[in-house]
Amino acid sequence: MKNASLKTKYVVVFLGAAMVSYALIFFFIYARTMRYEMSNLQHFLDNSMEQAKTFVESETKMVTYASDTLYYNRDVYLVLDGCVNETDRDPGQEYRYWSDISKFMQSLETGNICNVCIYAPDNYTYKDTSRNFSSLDRLDPELMEQMEGKGERAVWSAPYDFIMPLTGETKRVISLTRRVVQQDDYSKTFCVEQVSLPVDSVSEILEKADSTERGCVYIANQDHELIGSSKEAMAESMEPDFFLLENGDGANGWREVKKDKEIYMMNQMELENTGWSMAAVVPLKELRAKSRRVCDGMIWGLLPIMGVATSIIYFFAGSFSDRIKRLSYQMSHWRDQDVVQEVSTDPADEVGRLGREYKEMRREIDELMQQKYESGIAIKDAELKALQAQINPHFLYNTLDLINWEAMERDAPEIGELVQMLARYYKSVLRKGFDTVSLHHEIEHIVTYVKIQNFRFDGRIHLKVEIPEELMSKKMLKLTLQPIIENSVSHGISAEDEGEETITVRAREEGGDLIIEVQDDGKGMTKEQLETILKVDENNSHYAVFNIHDRIRLKYGEGYGLRYESAVGQGTMVTIRIKTQP
């Protein structure tokens, strides 16, 4: 990755950022969708249960209505009164009563009601003669036990196999059974009424309410006996009583129930006037699987969008990196003659600004290279002139030496001394290989210069040097003091004057700098002259002084150089500030 192309790095970074964003978005959407789909599924099951509850309650209400209608029918008492009270019975009248009540009971067998039956005393003539009348001996003893102590209240039975009278057909039914007591003695049973409902009709309703594969919707009575279910085998394997007991208070609402290391979602509803409970039990895995299928479909739908986004990222990353690549190519080949294409700097973005800065930098480099080329030519010329100039000092020394010998031959020692001092002066000036000299060397040089000038001025120039010995070894630029002394001599005294001039040179250290003061008591300068002395132009006669000032600033910085103080008739003070160098 370190040596990969810029385009590859851009694509990796952008795609990485995009993939992280996609992952976060997918996680958020997936979690929200899972919760939403879980809620939708639960809501759908709730609606299915509510609908199933309504249908089952409708069936039980029809059974209850048939039972109540039969119970409050006066003909029932007329049919069985003679049997129970052992009174004389008219056979014809008894038959008519039996026929009427049989037809009435058969009329109650509407919808899913499969049997309306009266269990009559053994002495009733027409018992076991039709499916609507049977002997009390045929009644399930458990039902009789359930009805004990409940008076005439109806009791719902658990599902059982019922053999239809006469036909012998066996049906799995649930029955609403009610004991009819004698009017004069409530402890004696007059007869027992029973209305039966097939279990299949209840299970069919529950099957329609169940849309799960491994779940189950079932109904259980108050003793947790299974009344009906959408999947009977599955309901029994789930142990419906466990879930009903776990639900405890029977409050409606979905909740988690753990059984055999598996988590189920369970909801429970109470059915009216039956004491039954309807429950829906669904494995949590199945609910999540249904929700996950929806989420997976959504994610597969988003994959093309991710592909388009990736293509866009790749395109823009390539476009951006290509601009930088072209700029890099320009930078590495800008001196090649075959590179003619310029990088576009029109966009006002970072790459555009970089291109503009590159063009400006290239222009400045071209100028510097041209200046360097011209400086190289100038240096070559200067070196040539320097080589030519090396011939002149030797000729000058030889000539001065010849004049000295001629002066000695002609007995003119003053001329010989002047020639020797002049030779010493030029040897100091033309000393090769040294840009800086000691302060002691500079003092010797100006002493020689003043001695030469005194031949002209008849000894009227007095040079005083007031410098501590420890400062004499400090380094400074060569030929710094002599032009200043020369300027003092030239403008402070003339050959025609008879006056004298004293030039005093002092030196001290101040804040890490070497301060040298050159003071004379000559004519001084006007304010106008003082303002122009350190300015260079074609009319300025103080070029040597300005040259010293400029050399010092180039060497040590802008804070160093010369400072002039002067007044007409009071002389001039020149202060030289340079860095202290051992």
WOVENSUL-V545347 format. One record per residue. RES is the residue in three letters. PSI is psi in whole degrees, 0 to 359 (NA if undefined). Layout:
RES|PSI / RES|PSI
//
This chain:
MET|327 / LYS|321 / ASN|10 / ALA|161 / SER|160 / LEU|323 / LYS|316 / THR|317 / LYS|317 / TYR|313 / VAL|316 / VAL|315 / VAL|312 / PHE|316 / LEU|322 / GLY|313 / ALA|319 / ALA|318 / MET|322 / VAL|318 / SER|316 / TYR|315 / ALA|315 / LEU|317 / ILE|315 / PHE|318 / PHE|316 / PHE|311 / ILE|319 / TYR|313 / ALA|315 / ARG|319 / THR|320 / MET|313 / ARG|319 / TYR|315 / GLU|321 / MET|315 / SER|319 / ASN|316 / LEU|317 / GLN|320 / HIS|320 / PHE|316 / LEU|322 / ASP|315 / ASN|319 / SER|319 / MET|319 / GLU|319 / GLN|315 / ALA|319 / LYS|317 / THR|316 / PHE|316 / VAL|317 / GLU|326 / SER|318 / GLU|315 / THR|328 / LYS|323 / MET|319 / VAL|314 / THR|319 / TYR|316 / ALA|319 / SER|316 / ASP|321 / THR|318 / LEU|321 / TYR|319 / TYR|8 / ASN|122 / ARG|332 / ASP|334 / VAL|317 / TYR|322 / LEU|322 / VAL|316 / LEU|356 / ASP|316 / GLY|325 / CYS|315 / VAL|317 / ASN|0 / GLU|49 / THR|165 / ASP|140 / ARG|136 / ASP|117 / PRO|320 / GLY|317 / GLN|321 / GLU|321 / TYR|317 / ARG|317 / TYR|314 / TRP|316 / SER|317 / ASP|314 / ILE|330 / SER|315 / LYS|320 / PHE|317 / MET|321 / GLN|329 / SER|336 / LEU|344 / GLU|70 / THR|163 / GLY|232 / ASN|1 / ILE|121 / CYS|343 / ASN|130 / VAL|118 / CYS|147 / ILE|126 / TYR|110 / ALA|164 / PRO|162 / ASP|333 / ASN|9 / TYR|132 / THR|318 / TYR|16 / LYS|144 / ASP|15 / THR|345 / SER|169 / ARG|350 / ASN|351 / PHE|134 / SER|166 / SER|147 / LEU|334 / ASP|337 / ARG|351 / LEU|137 / ASP|124 / PRO|328 / GLU|323 / LEU|321 / MET|321 / GLU|321 / GLN|327 / MET|347 / GLU|131 / GLY|2 / LYS|8 / GLY|230 / GLU|15 / ARG|141 / ALA|147 / VAL|131 / TRP|134 / SER|164 / ALA|160 / PRO|139 / TYR|165 / ASP|123 / PHE|126 / ILE|117 / MET|131 / PRO|148 / LEU|306 / THR|332 / GLY|6 / GLU|139 / THR|129 / LYS|144 / ARG|115 / VAL|164 / ILE|141 / SER|148 / LEU|112 / THR|138 / ARG|133 / ARG|132 / VAL|118 / VAL|162 / GLN|147 / GLN|328 / ASP|350 / ASP|101 / TYR|347 / SER|347 / LYS|137 / THR|124 / PHE|310 / CYS|177 / VAL|126 / GLU|145 / GLN|131 / VAL|126 / SER|146 / LEU|129 / PRO|140 / VAL|329 / ASP|324 / SER|322 / VAL|316 / SER|325 / GLU|319 / ILE|318 / LEU|325 / GLU|321 / LYS|332 / ALA|347 / ASP|117 / SER|16 / THR|165 / GLU|319 / ARG|3 / GLY|182 / CYS|142 / VAL|128 / TYR|165 / ILE|134 / ALA|150 / ASN|187 / GLN|342 / ASP|14 / HIS|28 / GLU|138 / LEU|123 / ILE|313 / GLY|160 / SER|160 / SER|330 / LYS|100 / GLU|313 / ALA|319 / MET|322 / ALA|319 / GLU|323 / SER|334 / MET|348 / GLU|76 / PRO|325 / ASP|330 / PHE|313 / PHE|323 / LEU|322 / LEU|321 / GLU|327 / ASN|337 / GLY|259 / ASP|357 / GLY|14 / ALA|142 / ASN|158 / GLY|145 / TRP|139 / ARG|160 / GLU|136 / VAL|128 / LYS|130 / LYS|126 / ASP|47 / LYS|11 / GLU|144 / ILE|131 / TYR|150 / MET|131 / MET|137 / ASN|148 / GLN|140 / MET|147 / GLU|134 / LEU|139 / GLU|141 / ASN|20 / THR|335 / GLY|9 / TRP|158 / SER|133 / MET|131 / ALA|146 / ALA|126 / VAL|122 / VAL|130 / PRO|136 / LEU|327 / LYS|322 / GLU|318 / LEU|317 / ARG|324 / ALA|318 / LYS|317 / SER|323 / ARG|326 / ARG|322 / VAL|316 / CYS|319 / ASP|320 / GLY|321 / MET|318 / ILE|318 / TRP|329 / GLY|333 / LEU|343 / LEU|317 / PRO|324 / ILE|319 / MET|321 / GLY|317 / VAL|315 / ALA|320 / THR|319 / SER|318 / ILE|316 / ILE|317 / TYR|318 / PHE|310 / PHE|324 / ALA|319 / GLY|318 / SER|317 / PHE|315 / SER|329 / ASP|323 / ARG|316 / ILE|324 / LYS|317 / ARG|321 / LEU|320 / SER|321 / TYR|318 / GLN|317 / MET|322 / SER|344 / HIS|21 / TRP|344 / ARG|350 / ASP|143 / GLN|335 / ASP|356 / VAL|110 / VAL|341 / GLN|128 / GLU|148 / VAL|134 / SER|131 / THR|18 / ASP|314 / PRO|140 / ALA|37 / ASP|189 / GLU|322 / VAL|321 / GLY|316 / ARG|321 / LEU|319 / GLY|318 / ARG|317 / GLU|322 / TYR|316 / LYS|317 / GLU|318 / MET|318 / ARG|321 / ARG|315 / GLU|322 / ILE|319 / ASP|318 / GLU|316 / LEU|321 / MET|322 / GLN|317 / GLN|320 / LYS|320 / TYR|314 / GLU|321 / SER|324 / GLY|319 / ILE|318 / ALA|322 / ILE|319 / LYS|318 / ASP|317 / ALA|321 / GLU|322 / LEU|316 / LYS|323 / ALA|321 / LEU|322 / GLN|322 / ALA|339 / GLN|337 / ILE|323 / ASN|312 / PRO|319 / HIS|319 / PHE|320 / LEU|315 / TYR|316 / ASN|320 / THR|314 / LEU|322 / ASP|322 / LEU|318 / ILE|320 / ASN|315 / TRP|321 / GLU|321 / ALA|320 / MET|322 / GLU|326 / ARG|13 / ASP|55 / ALA|76 / PRO|330 / GLU|320 / ILE|320 / GLY|317 / GLU|318 / LEU|319 / VAL|320 / GLN|318 / MET|324 / LEU|321 / ALA|316 / ARG|321 / TYR|312 / TYR|332 / LYS|322 / SER|319 / VAL|320 / LEU|18 / ARG|124 / LYS|150 / GLY|2 / PHE|121 / ASP|330 / THR|146 / VAL|171 / SER|160 / LEU|326 / HIS|317 / HIS|319 / GLU|320 / ILE|315 / GLU|321 / HIS|315 / ILE|331 / VAL|314 / THR|316 / TYR|315 / VAL|322 / LYS|317 / ILE|316 / GLN|329 / ASN|337 / PHE|326 / ARG|317 / PHE|16 / ASP|41 / GLY|20 / ARG|356 / ILE|123 / HIS|120 / LEU|123 / LYS|128 / VAL|115 / GLU|74 / ILE|129 / PRO|145 / GLU|328 / GLU|343 / LEU|350 / MET|338 / SER|356 / LYS|143 / LYS|150 / MET|168 / LEU|140 / LYS|146 / LEU|45 / THR|317 / LEU|325 / GLN|316 / PRO|329 / ILE|317 / ILE|318 / GLU|320 / ASN|322 / SER|319 / VAL|315 / SER|321 / HIS|353 / GLY|339 / ILE|149 / SER|160 / ALA|332 / GLU|335 / ASP|154 / GLU|359 / GLY|171 / GLU|161 / GLU|134 / THR|129 / ILE|122 / THR|131 / VAL|124 / ARG|162 / ALA|147 / ARG|164 / GLU|139 / GLU|110 / GLY|37 / GLY|4 / ASP|155 / LEU|119 / ILE|122 / ILE|128 / GLU|131 / VAL|110 / GLN|133 / ASP|163 / ASP|36 / GLY|208 / LYS|333 / GLY|181 / MET|156 / THR|170 / LYS|322 / GLU|319 / GLN|322 / LEU|325 / GLU|336 / THR|356 / ILE|329 / LEU|20 / LYS|139 / VAL|131 / ASP|177 / GLU|340 / ASN|359 / ASN|123 / SER|0 / HIS|38 / TYR|321 / ALA|321 / VAL|315 / PHE|323 / ASN|319 / ILE|312 / HIS|315 / ASP|319 / ARG|318 / ILE|316 / ARG|321 / LEU|325 / LYS|315 / TYR|342 / GLY|172 / GLU|335 / GLY|1 / TYR|168 / GLY|207 / LEU|149 / ARG|124 / TYR|138 / GLU|129 / SER|154 / ALA|145 / VAL|127 / GLY|357 / GLN|1 / GLY|186 / THR|143 / MET|123 / VAL|125 / THR|125 / ILE|124 / ARG|122 / ILE|165 / LYS|141 / THR|126 / GLN|129 / PRO|NA
//
